[in-house]
């Protein structure tokens, strides 16, 4: 179905929140899919394929977000994005001595 809608609850787990580097990873991943991908926080909706939209999210550690993916590859996209969040948006495996 072209109009599949998938929703997932996500939590920002990395200590630095959704700052520039993890936002860029998320945008890069989201742009691999054809479906529309939106992150919802409160009443605000943000395009997950836009770095500017994600930077305005200001999602710190512990923030709860709703992922909405709509389109032909929505399930695959939601799975991949959920995995990225569970893995700390690429920040949890960073070596603290590199800072």
N, C-alpha and C positions, 0 to 999 in steps of 0.2 A: 504494500500500500504506500502510496506517495504521501499520505497525510498522517502517517503514524506519529503519535505524540508519546514521548517517553519522559517521565519525570523521576528525578532522583534527589534525595536529600544529601547534601555534601557538607563537610565540615573542614574548615581550614585548620590543618594540624601543624604546619611548620611554624616555628617560633617567630619568624619575621613577617608572617602574614602574606597576603597576595601583593608583594611588591614587584618591581619591574622585571626581574629575572624570571620568577615563576609565572608572571602574567604573560611574558613573551613565550614561554614554553606552552602555556595553555592556548594562546592564540595560534601558535604554529601547529599544535595538534588539532585544534578545532577546524582550521582551514584545510585539513586533509579530507574533510567530509563535505558532502553536498548539502546535508540538512541544515536547517536553521538551528542555531544553538544559543540559548539565552540563559544567563544567570540572574536569578531574582533574589533580591535582598529587601525585605520589607515590601514597600510599594514600588520600588525601583527595579527596572528591567535593564539588563546590560548585555549587549551583543558580545558573545565569547570569541568572535572572530575579529574584534577591534581592540587593539591595545589601549587606545584612549578610553573606550568604554570601561575596560577592566580596571584601569588606574583610578577611575572615579568611584569604583566600588569601595575602596578603603576598607578591605576585609582583613581584619587582624586575626591572630591566632584565636581559635574558638568560634569564629563567625560561622553561622549556619546559612547556607545558600541552597536555593532550589535550582536544579539544573532542568531545563526544558529543551528537548531536542525534537524537532519536527521534520519529517521527511523520510525518504526511502532508506537511508542508512542510520536512522536515529538510534536504533538499539546498539549498533556497533559503536557509534560515537559516544553514547552515554556510558557504555562499558569502559571505553578507553579513558574518558575524562574522569570517571569515578576512580579508576585505577590510579591515575595521576594524582588525584587528591589524597587517596589512601597512602600513597608513597611520599606524601609531603611536598608535592609540586616540585620535586627535584632538589629540595633544600635539605631534607633530613639526612641524606648521605654525604653532605658536604663536610669536609674536614675542618673543625674549628681552628686548627693551627694555621690554616691558609688565610684566615681573616687578617 
